[in-house]
Amino acid sequence: MTRPLFIRRRAALLGAALLAGCATAPGGIAPPPASAVPELRVALATAPDDPVAAWRLAAALRGADRAGEARTVLEGSLERTPDHPPSLQLLGRVLEDLDRPAEAVVVYERLLALPQAGALRGPVSDRLEAARRAALQAEIAATLAEEARLAATPPEARTVAVFPFEYRGSNPDHAPLGRALTHMLVTDLAATDRFTVLERLEVQLLADEIGRTDTGLTDPATGVRGGRMLGAEHVVIGQVGGDAARIDLSAGVVAATSDSPQPVNVDRSDAVERFFELEATLALGLFEALGVQLTAAERERVGRRPTESLAALLAFGLGLEAQDEGRYGEARGHFERAVALDPSFEDASGALDTATRLDLAANLSGDAFVAIGGELMAPTLDDLWWSRRTDFLGVETLLPTLGGRDPWAELLDGESLAPVGGTLIITLPHPGGAP
């Protein structure tokens, strides 16, 4: 059967595109422009089981700020082809666009569990870190919005939240110890399985929100308020004081269930060079205040030092502060310095990896992230046609009317509805203008 005129026209235009300098197909499929949505709907309707067709349409819909429609297309496609990595990657990004980071986390984790994740593993891991943080921030916002209900909800038994320690000493060089000490105490309290210790960042984000309206995060009443919202039975509050030669640590354990909280205080003080011994004795004192008698093995775990370098710990504290505030590039610099000062400082190495992922995710646009998935899908002749079509829209206006025929059906190798007569002559000028 003779090929329909529209298909012959497509071949002619494709040949013109090749003559224009695109002799080879690109390395992958570029996300189509928003203007291509109508055409891509037809393409997907013609091949509903093709995940690449669904990806093209969803990418174009996202580009048109129609993320909800893109989500519907991708979820339908993934029901048929559940392990298509570029579609999972795009769905995760679309869910982030829709302010549904917790759902994006699930999709990204699903993608990373696939053996065929391949080149997507790195950028998706970066976005996963960003989505997790966004999900935690959304959870904190929801917690604040439901404070009245949560305050009346019984806390989970034997759950501890360590509020960020504030620095109130006279030596500004030691200010990062507040954040670093909080991290160390969370680690130490988790040395036994007798407690569930809440994640430091979760408590920090809530404390930051409370701090916008309240003053004195070391106030027992503030600790009770925060503990009830977090569902913690006990809250640890405290501060770091001292000067260039001495460190003073003051902590209190507060029962979040109490209407008149009376903290059990634990105070320690020693020379600056003995900070690590001082922190260990503070942690042991907190266990006593919580009514826990540690085994010899648990006491040994509590006494382990993350580093022997106070300078490295200070750099680590600066990195935590910068990362908590979203300054990921700056955080990377601080963590790199901490690792340089003590290469065995594993907490700093882990924090550096997290900060690096967050920094990379923050500096890669959503469009560029989506394009990575397209680069992994081998282009076809049709892909070259879609990418070049807009360059020849002016040529289409010179074509004779199609008289009721459906050009898009013919483009996709459908049957012609009616014959077309007439002749179209396309003159391609010789380079340089010579006939």
N, C-alpha and C positions, 0 to 999 in steps of 0.2 A: 504494500500500500504506500502511496506517495505520502511523504511527511507533510503535515499541515503547514500552511504558509507561516504561521506564527513560530513554529519550531524552526523552520528554515531561516526566519528572520533572526531568531535567537542565535543560530549558528553563525550567521553573517556578522552580527554584532560582536559575538565572542571572538570571531576572527579579527575584527577591527580592534578589539581590546588587546589581542596578542600582538597585532602590528603596532599598537601604541606603546609596547614595551613590556608587557607582562607575559613573557614567554614561558614562565614556569609558575606553577601554583605556589601560593604562600605556604609557610610551614604549618599553618593551622587555620581554624575558622575564626574570623574576627567577629565579635558581637555585632549583629546587624543594627542599622540605625532605627530609631523609633518610627520613621516613616515607612518602614518595610512591614509593619505589623499586619496590614490587610493581606498582603501577599503571603506572608508566613503562616497565617491562619489557614489559607487554602492549601499550602504545602503540607501542614500537619494533618488537615482533614483527609488529604490524599494518602498519607502514610502515618496513621495514628499510632502505630507501634514503633515508630522510628524515634529513639531518644535524642538523636541529633536534631531532628526537625523540632522536637519539643524544646530543646535547649535554645535553638535559634529564636523561636517565638518568645520564650520566657526572657531571654536576654534583651530582645527588642522592647518588650513590655516594661522591663525594669528601666531601660533607657528612657521610656516615655513616662516615667514616674507612676507606673501602674503595677506596683509591687504585689498588690493583692491578687490581681489576675495572673501575674507571673507565678505566684505560689500555687494557684489552682492548676495551672498547666503542668508545673513540675511534679506536683504530688500525683497527678493523674498518670504522668509518664512513669514515675518511679513505682507505681503499682504494677506496671507491666515489665519494667526493667529496673529492679530494685538496687542493683549494684553498679549503676552508671556513675563513675566518679565525677565527671564535670557537672552532671545534673545535681548531685548531692552538694557539690561545692557552691553552685549557683543558688540552690535552695537555702543553704545556710546564710549566704550574703543577703538574700531577699528577706529572710526572717529578721536579720539584723536591721534592715531598712524599715521593717514594720515594727521595730521596737519590741521584738520578741527574742531577746538574747538567750534566755534559758532554752527555748526550743532550738535555736541555732546551735547551742552547745551539743545537744543530743544529735543533731544532724552531722556536725563536724566530727564528733566521736565515732559515729557510724561509718563515716567515710574513712577515717584513719584506721579503722579496724579491718579495712579491705586490703588484701595483699596487693591489689592492683592500684593502690593509691598513688604509687610512683612519684612523679615530679610534683604532685599536689601536696605531698606530705609536709614539706617545709612551710609553704605559705598558709596552708590550712591550720597547721599547728600554731602559727603566729596568730591567726584570727581566732582560734579557739581560746587562746589566752586572753585576748581582748574581750571575747564574748562572755567568758566566765566572769571577768571583772564587771562587765556591764550588767550581767545577771545578778551579781551580788549587790551592786548599787541599786538595781530595781527592787530587789528584795528589801533592802534597807528603807527605801522610799515607801514601800508598801507597809513595812513595820511601823513607821512613824504615822502613817495614815490610819492605822488600826490600833493606835496606842491604847485607847480606852478598853477595847476588847481584850487585848493581850495582857493588860495590867490585871485583869480579872481571871486570867487563865493560869492554872497551877503550873509552875515550872517543871521541867524535866528533872527528875531526881539526880543528884550527884553530877550536875553540870556546872562548869566554872567558866566565867568570862573574865579575862584580865584586861582591865581598861588601860589605855596608854598612860605610862608614867610621865609626869611633867617635870621638866628640869627647872629648879628654882635656886640653883647655886649662883655663885658670883663669877664663875669662870666660863665664858661663852664657848670656849673650846670643848668643854665637856657636855654641851647641850645635846649632841647626838646620842648620849648614853641613855636618855629617856626612851627613845624608840628601840635602841638595841637591847636594853634591859627588859623591856616588854617582850620582845622576841625570845630572849633567853628564858624568861619565866614561863612562857607558854610551852616551850620545849621541855623544861624541867617538870612542870606539872603533868605533862603527858607521858612522863617516864613510867607511870603506873597506869594500869587499866581500870583503876578504881574510880576514875573520873572521866567525863567527856569534856575536853577542853575546847572551847570554841576557837575558830580560826582567828588569828590576830587581825587580819585585814577586815574581817566582818565587824569585829568590835571597834576597830579604828574608824571605819566608815560611819558607824552609828555615833561614835563619840564626836566625830567631826560635825555631824548634823546637829547633835545636841548642843555642841559648843557654839553654834551660831546664835542660839537664843539664851543659853544658860552660861553661867560662869562657874569655874571651880569644878573641874572633872574629878577632883579628889574629894569632893563633898560626898559623904555617905548617902545622902538623899538622891543625888544624881546617880550614884552607883545603883541604888535600888531601882530607880526609874529605868535605867538602861538594862539592868538585869531582867526586869519583868518583860521588857519588850523583846529581849533576846531569848527568853525562856530559860534563863540560867538560875539555878538555885543559889549559887554563891557568886559574888563579884569581888575581884581583887582590885583595889585602887591604891595609888601611891605616888610618890615623888622622889626625885633625886636632888640632893643639895650638896653643899660643900664649897670648896675653893680649889685653887691650883694644887694644893698638897693633900687635901682630904676629901673623901666621898662619904656623904650621909644618905642612907637609903631608908625611907619610911614607907611602910605598906600597911594596909588594913584589909581584913576579910569581912565582908558584909553579907548578911543573909538577905537575899532579895525578897523573901517572903515577909519580912518584918515591916510593920508600919512605923516603928520607932527604932531605926537601925542603930545598933551600938557595935561599931567595928572592933574586931580583935586585932590589936595593933602589933606589928612586928617591925622593930627598928634595928638597924645595923649601921656601924660607922667604922671606917678604917682608912689607912693611907691609900692614896691613889694607886700606887704600884701593887696593892693587894686587892684590886677591884674584883678579880675573878673569884678569889676565896670569899670575898664579901658577898658576892651574888649567890654563891652556893649556900652560904649560911642563911641568907634571906629566904631562899627557896625552901630549905629544910624547915625554917620557922613557919612558913606559910602552910606546909603540910601539917605541922603541929596545930596551927590555928584551925585547920579544916578537920582536925580530929583523926588524922591518918598516921598510923605507925608504919613506917617503911621497913621493908626487908633489907638485908644487907646488899642484895643485888640491886634493889631499887635505889638505895642510897648511893651506890657506886655510879649508877647511870646519871643521877642528879648531879654528881660531882664532876662529870666530864665537861671539859672546856671546849667550846667550839673553836677557839683560837688562843694562842699565847700572847698575841700582840694587841695591846690596847689601841695602838694607832690604827690597826686593821679594823678593830671593832668600831672605832669612831667613824671611819670611812664607811663601814657597813651601815651604821646608824644614819649617816647623811644620805646614803643610797635609799634606805627604806623611806625616809621622809620625802625625798624627791619622787620616788615611785608612787607612794600613797597619794601624792598631789598631782599625778599625771605627767610629771616631767621626766619622761622615760629616757631621753638622751642623756640628761644630766645624771640620772640614776645609774646608767651604764658606766659613766665615767667614775663614779664613786665606787661601784662594785669592782670595776677593773683595778682600781687602786688598792682596794682591800685584798683582792686576790694576789696582786703583785707583792704586797707586804707580807702575805702569808699564803703561799700556794696551797697549803693543806686546809685552808678555811673553807670547808665544804658548803656551809650555809651561804657564804658569799658567792661561791661558784654557782650554786643553784639560783640565787637571786639574780646574778648576772645573766643567766640564761633566760629567766623570766623577763627581765627588763629589756633584753635584746629582742625577744619576740614581740613584746608590747611596742617597742620603738619601731620595729619593722612593720608591724601591722598598722600603726598610726601614720606611717609615711607612705603606705601603698594605698592609692585611691581604690574605691570600690570598683570602678570600671577596669582598672588595671588588674585587680584581683580576679575579676570575672574573665578577663581576656586570657589569663593563664590556663584556665580550663579549655578555652577554645583552641589554644595552641596545641593541645594534646590530641585533638581530633583531626584525623587526616582529611584534608579537603578533597572534594570531588569536583567534577566539571560544573555541577550546579552551584557549588560554593563560589567558584570564580564568577559565574554569571550573577549571583546575588550581589557580590562585592563590587562588580563593575556596572551593574545595571543603571545606577543613578548617573553615571557619567554619560549615558546615552539617551537620557530622557528627551533631549532636544531632537534627536533623530526620530523618536517615536511620533512626534507631532507631524512629521513629513509623510508618514505612512497613510495609505488610503484607509477609509473606514472599514471596520471588520464586519459591518452589516449584521449585527445581532449575534455574532459568534462570541464564545466565551474564551478570551485569549489566555486566561490563567489556566483553564482546563487543558488547553492545547499546549501551553508551556510545560505542563506536567504530563505530557504524552496522552492526554485524553482525546476523545473523538471530536472531530469538527462537527458543528451543528448545521453548517450550510457552506456550500462552496463559495469561493471568492474569486472574482475575476480581476483583471487589471495587472499592470506591470509596474514594478518599482525599480528605478534605476538609481544606484548609489555611485557617485563618482568620487573616487579617492584621489586627491591631487598628488602628483609626484613630489617627493621632498625637494624643497627649494623653489616650488611654485611652477616648474616646467610642466607642460601637459603630458 
